[in-house]
Amino acid sequence: MPFVTVQLTREGTDEGVDHVTAAQKAAIFQGISQVLLDVLGKPHDWTWVVIQEVDPEDWGWGGLPVLEFRKRLGAARAATTD
């Protein structure tokens, strides 16, 4: 029985939404379950998927808080395209 944990930063992708929506979560549950069925033959009703949302200030990347890392990454990309 597969047990999959998905960790996401708690922020939205749409204007004015500060979380992953119920519809987006449902799509994640479906998609991961489908991959496990396709690859391992595990039926959907054998697959557990848990989504954990983490506040961005509690997530680090590259030695920095994730929002600062993204800011620097964006600035670096902008500098290379100018």
C-alpha positions as a printed NumPy array, in Angstrom:
array([[  0.   ,   0.   ,   0.   ],
       [  1.734,   3.219,  -1.133],
       [  1.728,   6.197,   1.207],
       [  2.813,   9.448,  -0.447],
       [  3.39 ,  12.741,   1.358],
       [  3.398,  15.925,  -0.708],
       [  4.775,  19.052,   0.934],
       [  3.89 ,  22.401,  -0.595],
       [  4.42 ,  25.948,   0.491],
       [  1.178,  27.496,   1.692],
       [  0.637,  30.03 ,  -1.056],
       [ -1.696,  30.293,  -3.954],
       [ -1.08 ,  30.423,  -7.653],
       [ -4.069,  32.665,  -8.396],
       [ -4.554,  36.339,  -7.556],
       [ -5.927,  36.775,  -4.041],
       [ -5.611,  33.079,  -3.076],
       [ -3.065,  32.296,  -0.358],
       [ -3.363,  28.508,  -0.337],
       [ -3.606,  25.47 ,  -2.546],
       [ -7.275,  25.186,  -3.484],
       [ -9.473,  22.152,  -2.89 ],
       [ -9.673,  21.606,  -6.661],
       [ -5.871,  21.699,  -6.969],
       [ -5.53 ,  19.224,  -4.096],
       [ -8.079,  16.91 ,  -5.712],
       [ -6.061,  17.017,  -8.949],
       [ -2.878,  16.17 ,  -7.008],
       [ -4.59 ,  13.226,  -5.279],
       [ -5.88 ,  11.94 ,  -8.623],
       [ -2.605,  12.477, -10.479],
       [ -0.389,  10.784,  -7.922],
       [ -2.786,   7.872,  -7.57 ],
       [ -2.859,   7.484, -11.35 ],
       [  0.945,   7.463, -11.604],
       [  1.148,   4.703,  -8.994],
       [ -1.494,   2.715, -10.862],
       [  0.272,   3.196, -14.206],
       [  3.788,   2.487, -12.947],
       [  3.292,  -0.028, -10.136],
       [ -0.197,  -1.364, -10.795],
       [ -1.403,  -0.114,  -7.393],
       [ -5.169,   0.427,  -7.351],
       [ -6.42 ,   3.856,  -6.331],
       [ -8.073,   2.459,  -3.215],
       [ -4.706,   1.136,  -2.027],
       [ -2.984,   4.513,  -2.314],
       [ -2.821,   7.104,   0.446],
       [ -1.804,  10.671,  -0.405],
       [ -1.316,  13.343,   2.255],
       [ -0.726,  16.995,   1.453],
       [  1.13 ,  19.081,   4.012],
       [  1.147,  22.823,   3.498],
       [  4.087,  24.687,   4.997],
       [  4.259,  28.433,   5.566],
       [  6.846,  29.913,   3.181],
       [  8.825,  31.362,   6.095],
       [  9.231,  27.792,   7.393],
       [ 10.796,  26.565,   4.14 ],
       [ 14.43 ,  27.084,   3.202],
       [ 16.214,  26.618,  -0.104],
       [ 19.823,  27.248,  -0.976],
       [ 20.611,  28.41 ,   2.558],
       [ 17.926,  31.109,   2.446],
       [ 14.248,  31.466,   3.273],
       [ 12.409,  30.295,   0.137],
       [ 10.919,  33.72 ,  -0.671],
       [ 14.365,  35.359,  -0.56 ],
       [ 15.849,  32.559,  -2.662],
       [ 13.127,  33.004,  -5.275],
       [ 13.669,  36.766,  -5.273],
       [ 17.387,  36.347,  -5.914],
       [ 16.792,  33.653,  -8.522],
       [ 14.358,  35.924, -10.349],
       [ 16.835,  38.828, -10.27 ],
       [ 19.614,  36.578, -11.586],
       [ 17.411,  35.312, -14.421],
       [ 16.339,  38.834, -15.308],
       [ 19.973,  39.93 , -15.443],
       [ 20.84 ,  37.157, -17.902],
       [ 17.961,  37.998, -20.234],
       [ 18.739,  41.735, -20.412]])
